[in-house]
Amino acid sequence: MNINASGNALRRRDEILRLVREVSVRSQEKLAALLQSRGYSVAQPTLSRDLKDLGLAKSPSGYVVPETAPVGAPGRAFERLSRVLREFTVSIARAAALVVVKTSAAGADPVARALDEWNDPHVSGTIAGEDTVFVATPGRAEAAALARRLTDLLSPSRTSRQPRQSRERRA
């Protein structure tokens, strides 16, 4: 895996979201030109895939980002989380009321963002470094449950459905 290419794609997608929120973008050609002016060269098929993966919708005024779910429907946020965890995660461990996700270089930011967008009640917030994400949870039991759920997502057989809800009692 080319880590730099993956990081560039994620940065480009972040820039696409920023552009669509800031200006009216009515066509892929205009979006490609805006990206080019910001240092991102992208082919049309790649741009189409980016728009689809980001869950952007085309309205009469141009592309829009659904505000209720930054990357589309809740299922889309789950799919994105599953994908970025499989792509970047090296290890997942619980530390008291935190979950520590170790990633490959430059992988912490996309993992933290996907966790935040997932809107899981066990995730109070995230802090991302270069290769580590600290995930704050409401307590130790929630951290243990979240660590198990995230570990389950690393298994390809689990990515086609939502992870099971924890039945643990709060500590």
N, C-alpha and C positions, 0 to 999 in steps of 0.2 A: 504494500500500500504506500502510495506517495503522500506522506503526511502534509507536505506543503501544498499539494494540489487540493487535498480535502479542506485544509484551512482556507485556501483562496476561495473555494466554492462557497464555504460558509460565510466568509466576509462579503463575497459578492451578493449572496442572498440577503444578508443584513442590509447591504447598500440598496438593494432593490426595494426592500420594505421601507427604508427611510425615504427613498425617492417617491414611491407611490403615496406615502403619507404627506409629503411636503408639496408636491406639484401634481398637476393633472397630467397623467400619462395615458394617452389615447391609443397608442399602438406599440407593438414590439420594436418597431424601427426607432421610434422616439426614445423608448427605454434603452435600447442598445446605444444610441447616441449619447444619452445622459450618462450611462455607465462608462462609455469611452472617455467622456470628458473628466470623469473621476478616476481614470486609470484602470478600468476593467474592460478588457477586450473579450467579447463573448460571441460565439456563433449562434445563429437563430435557433437551431435545434436545442442547444443547451439552454438558451433563454426560455424557450417554450417549456422545457422540463422544469426549470427553476420556478416559473409561474405556477405550473401545476402542483409541484411539491410544496410550494408556499401556501397553496389554497387561495390564491388571489382570484377575485371575480371581476369580470368585465361588466361595467355599467355604462350607461349613456355618457357619463362624464369621464370615463376612462377606468383603469384598473383600480380596485379598491381592496383594502385589507379588512376582512371581517373583524370588527372591534371586539366582539364577544369572545372570540377565540383567535389569537394572533396568527396561528398557522392553520386555521380552518376549523372544522368541527372537532368535538372532543376526541373522537376516534382518530382523527388526524394527528392530534397532539400526542396521543398514545403511540401511534405508529412512528412519529418522529423520535420520540423518546427511545423506543425500542431500537430504531436504526442507529441513533447517535451512541447509545450505550454499547451496542455491538461493535461499532466502528472505532470508538476511542477508549473504552474502559479496559484498564489493566487489572484492577481489583476493587472490591467493595468491602468495607468493614464498618462495624458499629463501634463508636467510642462514646460511651455514656449516652447523652441525648442527641448525639450527632451521628451522621452517616458520612464516612470519608470515602469518596470515590477517586481513586487514582486513575489517571488517564495517560495516554501518549502525549508527547509534546504538542502544545497548542490545542489540546482536546478539552480542557476544563471549561472554557467559555461556552462552546456549543452544548456540552452536557448540562451545565448549570441553567442555561437558557431553556433547554427542553424540559428540565425538571420544573422550572418556574411556570412554563406554559401549560404543563400537565394539570395543574390546579388540584393536586392530590391533598387531602386534608392532613396527611402526615408530613407534608413539606411546609414548614413555616417560612423558610427562606434559604437562599444559597449564597455562598461566597466562593468565587472562582479565582484560582491563581493560574499558573502556566500549565501545571499538570495535576492539580488537585482541586477537588470541589468539596467544601464542607457544607453539608445539608443539615440545617437546624430543624429539629422536630419538637413537638410539644413535650415529649418525655422519653424515658428509656424504652418503654414498651413499644411506643410508636417508632422509635429508631430501629429496634430489632425487627419489627414487622416490615418497615420500609426497606431495610437492608435485604431481607429475604425476598421481597417483591422485586427489587431491582436485580438481584442475582438471578431470579427466575426469568427476567426479561433477556438475560444474556443467552439463554438457551433458545435456539432457533425454533424449536417445536412450540414454544409458548407465545411467540410473537403474533400469532393469528387471532388471539383472543385477549380480552382484558384479564389482568392478573386477579386471582381470587382476593376477596376482602379478608383482612385479618380478623380473627375472632378472639384475639388476646384481650385480657382485661387490663385496664390501666394500672400502672404501678402506684 
